[in-house]
C-alpha cells in the first residue's frame, strides 16, 4: 500500500509525547499538522511505501528543520525523525 494519505503520528520528544498529523499527497505536496496549525513538507521524496522529507517545526525553543524518514506497512507507519539532538523512532496509523 502506498504511503500517500493522512497519518496520525506518535513522537517522543523532549517536550513530551506529540501526536501530529502527516499528510502526503501523490503530487509531492504535504503537511505536518498540530494544534498550532500545519507546516508544509519540503524536500519530499516518495518511493512506493516510503518517504523522506523535512518540516520546519515550531517549538518552545524556536523553529527547527526536522528530517523525517518513514515507511508504511498497510495502515501502520514507522520510521524516525532527526533533530539537532539526534534521531528518534516514530510510529503512526493511517487516518480515514
Secondary structure, DSSP 8 states (H G I E B T S, - for coil): --S-EEEEEEEEETTEEE--EEEE-TTS-EEEEETTEEEEEEEEEEETTEEEEEEEEEETTEEEEEEEEEEEETTEEEEEEEETTEEEEEEEEE--
